[in-house]
Amino acid sequence: MIGLVSATAAGRRARDRLAAAWPEATRVYDTGDGNGGGTVRDAVARAFAECDRLVCFLATGATVRLIAPLLGDKASDPGVVCVDEAQQYAVALLGGHAGGANDLAHAVAEALPGCRPVVTTATDAAGVPGLDTLGLPVEGAVAAVSRAILDGEPVRLVQHAVLPLPALPPNVTEATDNDAESDDGGYTLLVTDRALPPGGPGGRAGRTAVLRPPTLVVGVGASRGAPADEITGLVEQALADAGLSPRSVAELATVEAKADEPGIVEAARRLGVPVRTHSADALAAVPVPHPSDAPLAAVGTPSVAEAAALLSCGEGAELVVPKRKSAPGGRPAMATCAVARRRPRGRLALVGLGPGARDLLTPRAREELRRASVVVGLDQYVDQVRDLLRPGTRVLESGLGAEEERARTAVAEARAGRAVALIGSGDAGVYAMASPALAEASGDIDVVGVPGVTAALAAAALLGAPLGHDHVSISLSDLHTPWEVIERRVRAAAESDLVVTFYNPRSRGRHWQLPKALALLAEHRAPGTPVGVVRNASRPGERVTVTTLGELDPEAVDMMTVVTVGNTATRTVAGRMVTPRGYRWQEGP
């Protein structure tokens, strides 16, 4: 919940604007404004205690004095953002990362017209991902290693499992375990699910930060009424004996029949992880090294602990701790557990950059570009967004005609465990890179699609409303599709009276296809049918022309152009193309 506190009329107006924009996420704390509120100090104190984030429409100095007596520690204090009287700035004052104040400052600035976020956290200002923003538990010398990264000092990155991390600066270089344990005074960022000795690797605890990947799943079997202490103790001892960190446990897994077993539920709560369940039939189909008749008779599967751990980890799982029983002493064991390690999965984001204008690049696309450690794309598209990439991003660019090669490269990088953004213009799924990439990819990587504004939509917005009714996009390039197929599709669109947008309408080597396609449409549409021609939509040199089917000059069209041909109902109104939606009220009396 986000607490909102204000002290002036202008502050209350801005406060109310946020409350209206985020009604389910905010709580207004009234002050002495005639509505029965208390003092500003009381309101801040209550909001600080009750909310996980706080927006104060107060001066930063006043807010500092009000929250100073309330400060506890970095892990528990809420994020605090200050907004000035004129709503020009949203200042992340406290808890930039841990409290979420940096993100909140950006969100407040978006919600208040003319407001700008002010974020002074060093990593954010330098464009470097903070170690505490990666979504992983982090421990050790976090501050020291973060400072070394920012200062450009050499930092070794040792990954026992390659994770899809965002780009790190060039001074962070991949290394091996032997490098991590060397006593050369350097810094290390270690990604591991292994437990570490008290002094850290090589006795270098003061120079090593550790990221804990969620690679472990603990399968648990339990008799009815098994105590939570017995289950928790068994899990903790199994992890300790195997040299594994509890902070890398992603979940406890068990059979559906034990979903509500109090001891398992409580053990999961103590470990801070969810419980995942599987049907007995699904578990029975998992090959395990230690099947047993007891669980088969009790719940219908020869294995619960081992099978549940392996099944939860998915393809490529490794059983790192075979089934073991609890040892309560003086009575039979009531719990079993096993630990499996999941194979880390790389991440491939298919990012549409839109038609070219920076303000038509979606916020989600920006986020994915910042999240990637590897960017793959056509050289001219990489140039459009190079300034948005984090320092240290590896860029793999190539020229026209290498689409399949780029798709294979992006998938291979993701399979190596990296965070990859495969970029293209418009929308990645429309005449772009999503199709060849997904044809190459399999289920061993995570794939995220990021929609973009297509050339057809950008052109339509410039032309008016030509796509107001049913429409179709057709590429006239016969590089990948035989002309006979293209012609059949154009003819079908003409006969069904669809608005048609032509992509790739004409090039130096393909000059006859557009006239042929227009002739096919002309068999079913009048010469006066409106046609829109848009070149370089949203880019420098943009040109917009509204003409007719009979007057269109194909010589004015090239590969940078989108041609939209209206249907029989499309009209030109005040120089704009308009295709009615067909409502009855438009038919007139």
PyMOL commands that set and color helices and strands:
alter all, ss='L'
color gray80, all
select helices_A, chain A and resi 9-21+40-50+60-70+101-111+122-126+131-133+142-151+177-180+201-203+205-207+228-241+246-248+256-258+262-271+280-284+293-299+305-313+358-360+363-371+379-388+403-415+434-440+455-463+483-495+513-522+554-556+584-587
alter helices_A, ss='H'
color red, helices_A
select strands_A, chain A and resi 2-6+26-29+53-57+79-83+89-94+116-118+138-140+155-159+172-174+187-191+208-211+216-222+249-255+275-278+318-325+335-341+347-352+374-378+394-398+419-424+446-450+464-465+471-475+499-503+530-535+543-548+561-565+571-573+576-578
alter strands_A, ss='S'
color yellow, strands_A
deselect
rebuild
show_as cartoon
